[in-house]
Every structure is written in structure tokens, then in C-alpha cells.
Amino acid sequence: MTPYTARPIDPSVLKELRSADDAGRRMVPVTDEEGGAPLRCCLRRSEPGERIALVSYAPLRRWAAQTGAEPGAYDEQGPVFIHAEECGGPTHEGLPFTNAHRTLRRYSAEGRILGGRLIEDGFGTALAEAFDGPDVALVHVRAVEYGCFLYEVRRN
């Protein structure tokens, strides 16, 4: 068992995003003809024919609202894929989307960035190193190609 948990977007937040995203836009569902979109609701890739949506999401803002942190300028929002309707969430354990280049961003309990790292190989080792510092509260995993937020990781 890994000492870290990949966290999908919370179901209550997904409900909000399906009404209006973090940029205030209404969701526009589409049928994913090709499949392969990284879904942040269930932490897997979409299958051809599934109904999905691309919405704007502010992960650090949402975390800060729960913890009282003040991320300041690090509060950003960006595009994420979700199922257009409620899904069952992740059906697997472990860390998804690790078979490509990724960026890890470390954040303090105050919501300040503590550094980032490009990962080409050895995702598990790099993640363990990201949590080495006692000041690290959480890590965001991001896609290199577009810089998109994939998921948040916390210690178990």
C-alpha cells in the first residue's frame, strides 16, 4: 500500500462544477468519440462514447476554503475533464496517470508553493521525495503537455 492518496475531485464539488464551473460558466457536455481524456472525477481515462465535459477548476482555492489557507497568487484555475453526470468515482487504488512526463508541485499548509519538479521516470520515487519536507501539506500532479491539474496527493 502506498503512503499517499490520489484524491479525485470531491463529489460535492463535482455537483457544483456540473452546474457552474469555477469560472462561472455552465457545463457543456459532449460525447467523447475517441476516449482517452483524463477524468478528474474517477481518475481514469474516458472510454469512447462517454459523456464528458471540460470545466474550469480551482483546486488550491477549494482546498484553502476547507483548511483556512491563503494561497494568494497561487490560486489558479484551469481546465479539467469530468463525467457530465455523476459517476461512481475511482474504482482502483494507487496513483493514476503516472506513465507519462508529469510535474509535481509541492504546497505548504499556508497554500504557498514550495517547489516543483519535472518527472520523466520514477514517479513513485519522485513523489516520496516531494513529501520529504515536513512543511509539505499536499502535492499537485500536473500534465506537462498542457500544464493541466490531474489530481492532488496527500499523505495517508
N, C-alpha and C positions, 0 to 999 in steps of 0.2 A: 504494500500500500504506500502511495506517495504521501509525503508530509504536507502536500499542498492541495488545495481545492480550486479547480477551474469553476468560476461562477458564471452561469448564464444570466441574462437579464431577468430580473425577478418578475414573476407572473403579474403582480400588481402594476409594475411599471410597463410591462408589455400591453396591458389593457389600456393604459393611458396613451401609449405610443400609437396604438391602433385607432385611437380617436383623434388625437393631435400630437404630433411629434414635438421634440424639444426646440424646434424652430417655429412651432405654432402652425405647421402645415398639416392638412388632412392626409391620411394614408391613401395611397393609390395602389391597390392590389393588382398584380399581374400574374399570368400563368408563366411559370419558368419552363420554357420549351426545352432548354438544353440541360438544366440541372447544374450543380456544382457551386452554387452560391453558398458562402459560409454563413449559416444561420446562427444568430446570437441567442435565439430562444431555446434551442435544443443542442447547440454546439456540435452540429454535424453539417455536412454539405447537403444542399437541396437535391431532390430527385426530379427528373423531367416530369412535367405536368403538375407539380405542386404550385399552389397559390402562395406567393410571397409578396413582400413589399420592401422597398428601400426607404428607411426613415432616418431622420436626424436624431442622434442620441448624444447626451452629455453625461458620460459615465462618472467623471470625477464630481460633477455637480450633484448628482444623485447620491453618491457615497457621502459627500460632505454634508448634505442635508440630514443624513442619518446619524452622522458622528459629530457634527458641530465644527468640522474643519473649515478652514477658509482658504480654498485653493487659489484665490486671486486670479492672476493672469493665466494660470494653468487650467482654468475652467474652459474647456473647449468642447465643441460638439462636432459630430461628423456622421457620415452615412454608415448605416448597418442594415443588414438583411434580417428580416424576421418572417415567420409564417404570418399570412394575412389573417388567419383565425387561430384561436387557442390551440396549442399543441401540448403534448404530454411532457415536454422538457427533455433533458438528456436521458438517454437510455443506456449509456455506457459510462464507465468510470475512467479516470485518467485524464490526460491532458490532450485536447484535440488540436488539430491544425499545426502539428509540430514537424511536418515533413517538408517544409519549405523555409526559405530565409524569413526570419522574424526579428522584430525589435522588442526588447524588454525595456520598459520604463518603470523605474522604482519611485515610489512616493512615500513621504513621511506621514505620520498621523495628523499633521497640520495641513496636509494637502499640497505640500511643496515637492517638486521633482528633485530626486536625489541622484539622478543619472540615468543613462540609457545605454543599451548595448545592442549591436547587430549580432544576430546569431545565424551562423551559416551551418554549423554542425554541433552536435552535443547539446541539444535543447535542455535536457534534464540537468546536466551539469551546470549550464549557464543559469538556469532558474535557481538552483541551490545556491550558487554564488550571489545571485541577485538578493537573496534573503539573508546573506551573511551578516549584514549590518543590523544592529539592534534597532536602529531608527526606521527601518523599512516596515511600513504598515501593509502595503499591497504593491502588486506589480501588474502593470497592464501589458498584455501581449498584443502586438500590432503587426499587420501585414506590411512588408517592405514595399511592395509594388505600389500601393495607393496610400499607405500610412494609416489605414483604417483600424479602428479598435476591433479586436477579435474577442477578447474576454479578460476578465480580472482574475488574478490569482491571489489567494490569501493562505496563510499558514493554517493547518488543521488545528 
